[in-house]
Amino acid sequence: MQKFIYKLYKFMYGRYGIDELYKAGLVLCIILSIINIFINTRILTLIELLLIVIIIYRTLSKNITKRRHENNIYLKQKRKIKNKIILIKRKWQDRNTHIYKKCPKCKKVLRLPLKKGKHTCKCPICNNKFEVKCRRGEKIEVEVIKRKK
């Protein structure tokens, strides 16, 4: 067993290996396999095989800089999606106390207190001053009413 592990280490030396894009591809492949159990189409099977070939190629590749670049692109896209989901969640949680507006200059999303009327705001990133209109001034409380069974 030690001999096999040593040969495996020797074979993988200088190769790229496993990264986040590999893990995402593997999860996607498993999901497609589960869907294919119920649908059973040749196209989905072909996509699975192609995905497996790409995963193995990336893992065994010796072009480390290119594989790192691909992984960094994937991580940037994943971070963008995650930040959008977090922003939507925060907007929902703060819907009664704050509004969210984009700075017209730097496009940074700012969290502003909910006050009725026109207000002048200063962006902390680019120091740009702009006006914000808020149409509702009163707090809207959301209540959950439990029904008796």
PEWO-V185046 format. One record per pair of residues at least 4 apart in sequence whose C-alpha atoms are under 8 Angstrom apart, sorted by the first residue. I is the first residue (numbers start at 1). GAP is how many residues later the second one is. D is the distance in whole Angstrom. If there is no record, write none. Layout:
BEGIN
i: {I | I}
gap: {GAP | GAP}
d: {D | D}
END
This chain:
BEGIN
i: {1 | 2 | 3 | 4 | 5 | 6 | 7 | 8 | 9 | 12 | 12 | 14 | 15 | 15 | 15 | 15 | 15 | 15 | 16 | 16 | 16 | 16 | 16 | 16 | 16 | 16 | 17 | 17 | 17 | 17 | 18 | 18 | 18 | 19 | 19 | 20 | 20 | 20 | 21 | 21 | 21 | 21 | 22 | 22 | 22 | 22 | 23 | 24 | 25 | 25 | 25 | 26 | 26 | 26 | 27 | 28 | 29 | 29 | 29 | 29 | 30 | 31 | 32 | 32 | 32 | 33 | 33 | 33 | 34 | 35 | 35 | 36 | 36 | 36 | 36 | 40 | 40 | 41 | 42 | 43 | 44 | 45 | 46 | 47 | 48 | 49 | 50 | 51 | 52 | 53 | 54 | 55 | 56 | 57 | 58 | 61 | 63 | 64 | 65 | 66 | 67 | 68 | 69 | 70 | 71 | 72 | 73 | 74 | 75 | 76 | 77 | 78 | 79 | 80 | 81 | 82 | 83 | 84 | 85 | 86 | 87 | 88 | 89 | 90 | 91 | 91 | 91 | 91 | 94 | 94 | 95 | 96 | 96 | 96 | 96 | 97 | 97 | 97 | 98 | 98 | 98 | 98 | 99 | 99 | 99 | 99 | 100 | 100 | 100 | 100 | 101 | 101 | 101 | 101 | 101 | 102 | 102 | 102 | 102 | 103 | 103 | 103 | 103 | 103 | 103 | 103 | 104 | 105 | 105 | 106 | 106 | 108 | 110 | 114 | 114 | 114 | 115 | 115 | 115 | 115 | 116 | 116 | 116 | 116 | 116 | 116 | 117 | 117 | 117 | 117 | 117 | 118 | 118 | 118 | 118 | 119 | 119 | 119 | 120 | 120 | 120 | 120 | 121 | 121 | 121 | 121 | 122 | 122 | 122 | 122 | 123 | 123 | 123 | 124}
gap: {4 | 4 | 4 | 4 | 4 | 4 | 4 | 4 | 4 | 5 | 48 | 48 | 44 | 45 | 46 | 47 | 48 | 49 | 42 | 43 | 44 | 45 | 46 | 47 | 48 | 51 | 41 | 42 | 43 | 44 | 4 | 5 | 41 | 4 | 52 | 4 | 51 | 55 | 4 | 50 | 53 | 54 | 4 | 33 | 36 | 37 | 4 | 4 | 4 | 26 | 30 | 4 | 26 | 29 | 4 | 4 | 4 | 19 | 22 | 23 | 4 | 4 | 4 | 12 | 16 | 4 | 12 | 15 | 4 | 4 | 5 | 4 | 5 | 8 | 9 | 4 | 5 | 4 | 4 | 4 | 4 | 4 | 4 | 4 | 4 | 4 | 4 | 4 | 4 | 4 | 4 | 4 | 4 | 4 | 9 | 6 | 4 | 4 | 4 | 4 | 4 | 4 | 4 | 4 | 4 | 4 | 4 | 4 | 4 | 4 | 4 | 4 | 4 | 4 | 4 | 4 | 4 | 4 | 4 | 4 | 4 | 4 | 4 | 4 | 4 | 7 | 8 | 9 | 4 | 5 | 4 | 18 | 43 | 44 | 45 | 16 | 17 | 42 | 13 | 14 | 15 | 16 | 12 | 13 | 14 | 15 | 9 | 10 | 11 | 12 | 8 | 9 | 10 | 11 | 31 | 5 | 6 | 7 | 8 | 4 | 5 | 6 | 7 | 20 | 25 | 27 | 26 | 21 | 23 | 19 | 20 | 17 | 13 | 20 | 22 | 23 | 19 | 21 | 22 | 23 | 17 | 18 | 19 | 20 | 21 | 22 | 16 | 17 | 18 | 19 | 20 | 13 | 14 | 15 | 16 | 12 | 13 | 14 | 9 | 10 | 11 | 12 | 8 | 9 | 10 | 11 | 5 | 6 | 7 | 8 | 4 | 5 | 6 | 4}
d: {6 | 6 | 6 | 6 | 6 | 6 | 6 | 6 | 6 | 8 | 7 | 6 | 7 | 5 | 5 | 5 | 8 | 7 | 7 | 5 | 6 | 6 | 6 | 7 | 5 | 7 | 7 | 4 | 6 | 8 | 6 | 7 | 6 | 7 | 7 | 6 | 7 | 8 | 6 | 6 | 7 | 8 | 6 | 6 | 8 | 8 | 6 | 6 | 6 | 7 | 7 | 6 | 8 | 8 | 6 | 6 | 6 | 6 | 7 | 7 | 6 | 6 | 6 | 7 | 7 | 6 | 8 | 7 | 7 | 6 | 8 | 5 | 7 | 6 | 7 | 8 | 8 | 6 | 6 | 6 | 6 | 6 | 6 | 6 | 6 | 6 | 6 | 6 | 6 | 6 | 6 | 6 | 6 | 6 | 7 | 8 | 6 | 6 | 6 | 6 | 6 | 6 | 6 | 6 | 6 | 6 | 6 | 6 | 6 | 6 | 6 | 6 | 6 | 6 | 6 | 6 | 6 | 6 | 6 | 6 | 6 | 6 | 6 | 6 | 6 | 8 | 7 | 7 | 5 | 8 | 7 | 8 | 5 | 6 | 7 | 6 | 5 | 7 | 6 | 5 | 4 | 5 | 6 | 5 | 6 | 6 | 6 | 6 | 5 | 6 | 6 | 5 | 7 | 7 | 8 | 5 | 5 | 4 | 6 | 5 | 5 | 6 | 7 | 7 | 8 | 8 | 8 | 8 | 7 | 8 | 7 | 8 | 8 | 7 | 8 | 6 | 6 | 7 | 5 | 8 | 8 | 5 | 6 | 5 | 4 | 8 | 6 | 5 | 6 | 8 | 8 | 7 | 6 | 5 | 6 | 5 | 5 | 6 | 7 | 6 | 4 | 6 | 6 | 5 | 6 | 7 | 6 | 6 | 4 | 7 | 5 | 5 | 6 | 8}
END
